[in-house]
Amino acid sequence: MADLTDKDLENMKNHKYQTTGYSSLDNKMNPFWIKCASLLPYKFTPNMVTVTGLFCQFLSIILIGFYDLTFSERLPKAVYIFCAIMIFMAQTLDAIDGKHARNTKRTSSLGQLMDHGCDSMDNFLFCIVLAQAYLFGNTIHTLWLQVLIQLPFYTYTLEEHFSGIIRTQINNIGVTEFQFLTMFLLILSAILGENFVNIGIFGIKLSYICLYVVVVFSLINTLYLIVLDSKSVKDAFNKFKPLATIIAFVATEFMTYKINLYKAKPYLIILLNGFYFSLVTCKLIINNMAKREIEILDKDIIVYIIGIIICVKIGYGIVELPVFIGLMIWLIYRYYTQIIYSIFRMLDYLKISF
């Protein structure tokens, strides 16, 4: 963070990135990604590749926000196709940044921070795209969608803190499979329109069935990593302590369901929730790399919880907007002092350009 010591920076410099390996679809896509990486010009640095992939995702949500902030209106078919293309572009750029770094002999530990930091933002970008495609609106389902995408990512990052290995796939199913499924759903939404949203089984929307099947899977997987994969009860408890703050954060996310701003423009609340989650996750990534202890009482989560409670308890729209703006200002300040500043410190310490 902003107070990174030379020892922290040296640990980050020597950090070794280890994963559980490729999924089945990763292996099939790998020849295509290798070819794409070979076509990138040298002056296009690996970190530029990573950030460009994130920018593609932002283009999608900017376009959605231009049309609708409620997740309840059908958009032009071209918007869904565009979002699918942007996901494919982001996926490709995310897959080739490391390959480009190795091709040009510019690998560095900063690459992991950039890669996973951008991935932490992708979580709520995916939520916005899917909530719009399914027309979830200001229902509780939109918040469930956000949580089920966020929680496993944080859990895997937390697991890395204890094991040194980040989980990239489970039983040959990983992020790539999820991304292709999302692209498929967006294309179906463009082709079928309202029929896609209203597809049901025994009177229950298929979208809800899929959503809650994934919720159950996500929760079971989280419990497995924290409890069953622990060496002892003490080990499980040590893993649970930092997760407790995220559970408090998630519980507060669900409280936003009662806020008038969420009822009117859920898009804005999903952005707020997502950016705070990304900030907390990025700090965890930095702690992992620097081999620092995790803050159990995270001040950013506390600020977020206090802000949301004020909105819920007072319950007036005139209060919500200033609180929302205040939380966003705090968020920007903390991103700069905690994440951006850390990146600049690493660039200076590693003596590399962005």
JOJO-V513083 format. One record per residue. RES is the residue in one letter. PHI is phi in whole degrees, -180 to 180 (none if undefined). Layout:
# JOJO-V513083
RES_PHI + RES_PHI
This chain:
# JOJO-V513083
M_none + A_-63 + D_-101 + L_-60 + T_-90 + D_-62 + K_-65 + D_-60 + L_-66 + E_-67 + N_-62 + M_-66 + K_-62 + N_-92 + H_-63 + K_-105 + Y_-85 + Q_-125 + T_-128 + T_-87 + G_97 + Y_-77 + S_-85 + S_-59 + L_-71 + D_-57 + N_-64 + K_-72 + M_-83 + N_-56 + P_-58 + F_-64 + W_-66 + I_-61 + K_-64 + C_-61 + A_-62 + S_-69 + L_-90 + L_-73 + P_-71 + Y_-62 + K_-68 + F_-86 + T_-71 + P_-57 + N_-67 + M_-64 + V_-62 + T_-61 + V_-67 + T_-63 + G_-63 + L_-65 + F_-61 + C_-59 + Q_-66 + F_-64 + L_-59 + S_-63 + I_-75 + I_-64 + L_-65 + I_-62 + G_-63 + F_-63 + Y_-87 + D_-159 + L_-107 + T_-114 + F_58 + S_-128 + E_-112 + R_-69 + L_-99 + P_-56 + K_-55 + A_-62 + V_-66 + Y_-67 + I_-64 + F_-60 + C_-62 + A_-64 + I_-64 + M_-65 + I_-64 + F_-63 + M_-63 + A_-63 + Q_-60 + T_-64 + L_-66 + D_-66 + A_-81 + I_-105 + D_-62 + G_-67 + K_-64 + H_-64 + A_-63 + R_-70 + N_-62 + T_-102 + K_56 + R_-127 + T_-72 + S_-157 + S_-67 + L_-62 + G_-58 + Q_-67 + L_-61 + M_-65 + D_-63 + H_-78 + G_-64 + C_-67 + D_-62 + S_-65 + M_-79 + D_-55 + N_-56 + F_-78 + L_-69 + F_-61 + C_-60 + I_-63 + V_-64 + L_-72 + A_-62 + Q_-71 + A_-63 + Y_-89 + L_55 + F_-69 + G_62 + N_-95 + T_-81 + I_-66 + H_-64 + T_-64 + L_-70 + W_-61 + L_-60 + Q_-63 + V_-65 + L_-69 + I_-82 + Q_-74 + L_-58 + P_-61 + F_-62 + Y_-66 + T_-62 + Y_-65 + T_-68 + L_-66 + E_-60 + E_-61 + H_-60 + F_-95 + S_-103 + G_81 + I_-126 + I_-96 + R_-80 + T_-110 + Q_-162 + I_-128 + N_52 + N_66 + I_-122 + G_-139 + V_-64 + T_-60 + E_-62 + F_-64 + Q_-65 + F_-67 + L_-62 + T_-63 + M_-61 + F_-62 + L_-65 + L_-66 + I_-67 + L_-60 + S_-63 + A_-68 + I_-79 + L_-93 + G_62 + E_-59 + N_-61 + F_-65 + V_-66 + N_-93 + I_-58 + G_-142 + I_-129 + F_53 + G_80 + I_-110 + K_-60 + L_-60 + S_-61 + Y_-68 + I_-61 + C_-61 + L_-60 + Y_-80 + V_-65 + V_-69 + V_-59 + V_-62 + F_-60 + S_-63 + L_-67 + I_-63 + N_-64 + T_-63 + L_-62 + Y_-60 + L_-66 + I_-84 + V_-103 + L_-69 + D_-91 + S_-94 + K_-80 + S_-157 + V_-63 + K_-63 + D_-62 + A_-64 + F_-65 + N_-63 + K_-73 + F_-74 + K_-54 + P_-69 + L_-71 + A_-61 + T_-67 + I_-71 + I_-62 + A_-63 + F_-63 + V_-63 + A_-60 + T_-70 + E_-56 + F_-68 + M_-66 + T_-64 + Y_-60 + K_-91 + I_-80 + N_-61 + L_-63 + Y_-67 + K_-65 + A_-88 + K_-142 + P_-59 + Y_-51 + L_-68 + I_-70 + I_-63 + L_-62 + L_-60 + N_-56 + G_-65 + F_-67 + Y_-66 + F_-61 + S_-62 + L_-60 + V_-64 + T_-68 + C_-62 + K_-65 + L_-65 + I_-60 + I_-63 + N_-61 + N_-60 + M_-70 + A_-85 + K_59 + R_-102 + E_-72 + I_-85 + E_-71 + I_-72 + L_-100 + D_-78 + K_-66 + D_-70 + I_-66 + I_-63 + V_-61 + Y_-62 + I_-61 + I_-61 + G_-61 + I_-69 + I_-62 + I_-58 + C_-64 + V_-72 + K_-72 + I_-77 + G_73 + Y_-114 + G_-59 + I_-67 + V_-87 + E_-62 + L_-64 + P_-61 + V_-65 + F_-59 + I_-63 + G_-62 + L_-65 + M_-69 + I_-64 + W_-60 + L_-60 + I_-62 + Y_-60 + R_-71 + Y_-59 + Y_-68 + T_-77 + Q_-102 + I_-105 + I_-61 + Y_-62 + S_-64 + I_-64 + F_-64 + R_-62 + M_-67 + L_-58 + D_-68 + Y_-69 + L_-82 + K_57 + I_-128 + S_-95 + F_-67
